[in-house]
């Protein structure tokens, strides 16, 4: 019997890379990373039920690894944004006044 490709392999790779690239958009990439991770786990379950029928498990594993890294990076960025808001204040960040933001950052780091 000819081996077939696991479903959603390309979609998993695309979503996981997109989630990594979207981490700077206030962590919104975490959504696509979680979707890619769920799809990867589902595809791995399909592979584990009949490993001799499928050939591209490496792609699924790669997508899963990229998704996990993207989740960590997105969570770190979300943590950074929360920290900045708590330290500088939302009003300062929303003002858009670069001099005020620089002044607050210098006060924060003691320079």
Steps between C-alpha positions, in 0.01 A plus 500: 500500500627845412572738786292815510564839652355597835218754483571867576880468489545808285240693699680419825830632366340816359307575820799438724728725294230768482456485876872553549495797263190651666647507851570873477134579440426500874529122519212426264712224345420282800162427341648353183768318700241324714296407190814359334589308815153345527509400132847351550384291796199378302720405204740323731213296645404399146862403431529301824193295413653383166866606468565289191231686302650851528829649392531863616514482880816713493304795368248463781776484762668808353172693506443396860845620607459834322156542660637439848780752442247750363278458807797572728604806297143632489458453875829680560385791285164516678689504831718786375196703395332441837819599680535820294139594565539438874827694527440793263124526512252463220452876466870554430512227236180617331611863492751428223732766642845352443673744735264413785550128438880545496484702821294231674736227375802693631328537837421130499857390426666775703707659225 
